[in-house]
Amino acid sequence: MPHLKIEYSNGLVDATEVRPLCDGLHKDMVASDVFPTAGIRVRAFRADYALVADGIAQNQFVAMTLTVGSGRSTDVLCAEGDILFATAQSFLAIRLSEPHFALSLEIKQSNPELSWKDTPIHARLSGVSQG
């Protein structure tokens, strides 16, 4: 962990490049000294059907949820959230100037007692053999 899930509305695909947004957010997370590189996941999912706000077709959105392991202070997570949100705002500046767009980011902490992982990627990146 950290895992950043990006949901975006179907109409956004034509007007916005989702991949550069993901690449920029991934770059921020890797550059951070808060998140272990081996745990970073950035995934984007298009919502084929969504009703946003008053339900008119022009309404579009990008909703980001960052799930992190426990143990980081709220101040640290707020600082990282500020960085990620600013990056998203930069990539989506044109859309944010329109009256039918919504951007959000929420950070959630997972409960380690309810989180199972088997990730040889960690061993590979740390140089530790798994055998």
N, C-alpha and C positions, 0 to 999 in steps of 0.2 A: 504494500500500500504506500503511496497514495494513488487513488484511481479517480480520474476526472472523466465524468460522463457528460457529454454535450448532446442535448436534444434540440432539434431545430425544426421549424415548420417547413412543410413541403414547398411552399412558394419561395423559400429563401435560396434554394439551390441555384436558380437562374441568376440571382442578383449578387450572391456572395460566394466567395471561394471558401468552402469549409476546410479543405486540407491546409491552406496556409494558416488559418486560425488555429487548427490543431497543432501544426508545427510550431507556431509561435508560443502557444501555451506550454507545449512539451519543452521547448527550449528554456522557458522561464523556470519550469520545475526542475530540470536537470541542473541549471545554474544555481539553484537554491542550495544552501547548506542544511536545509531543514528536511529534505526528502531524500531517501536512499534511491539512487538511480535504478537499481534493480527492481524496485517496487513500483515504479511509475508506469501508469497506463493512461493513455488518453484515447477515448473512444467517442465517436460521433454517430448519432442515430437520427435519421429523418423520421418525423411523425407524418405518416401518410395522410392521417386525418387528425385535425385538431380544431377546436373552437377556442378562439382567443378573445378575451374581454367581451365586447358586445357582439361577437360572432360574425362580424363582417369579413368578407373574403380577403381584404387588403391587410388585415392584422397578421403579423408575423412575429416569431420569437426565436430566441436562443436562450435555453435554460441550462445552466451548468451546475452540476453537483460534484463536489470534491469530497470523497470519502477518505479519511486518514485514520491511521492507527492512533490509539490513545497515547497520552504522555506529553503532548505539546501544549504549551500555555495558550490561552486565548489571545494574548498579545502577539505571540509568534504567528498563530494562524491568521489573525487579522492582517498582519503585515504581508503575509504571503497572499492572502485573498485580495488585498489592495493591488498587488503586483499583477496577479492574474486578471483581475477585473479591468485594470487599466489597459492591459494587452488586448483583451477582448473589445474594449471600447475603441481602441485604436483601429483594429481590424474591421470593426463594424461601424465606423464613424459615419459613413454615408447613410446607412440604415437608421442610425440613432438620430439623424437629423430629420427623419420622416415621422409623421404623427401616428403611424400604425405599426410601431415596432416596440418590442419589450426584450430587455436583456436582464438576466439574473444569474447570481452565483450564490450557492449555499454550501457551507462546509459542514460535514458531519463527521463525528468520531465514532469509529466502530468499537464494539465491545470485544476485547481480546478473548474472552471466554466463549464467544459465539462466532469466532472467525477461524476457519481452517485454511491452511496453506501448504502446498508442496511445490516449491519453486526452485528448481535447480539453477535458474538464472542468477539467483543471489550468490550461489557457490561459484559460478563461472566468473562473475564480475569481481568477487572478492579474492579469487585465486585459490579457494579452498576446495579440495577434492571431495567428492561425494561417494566414496566407495569403500 
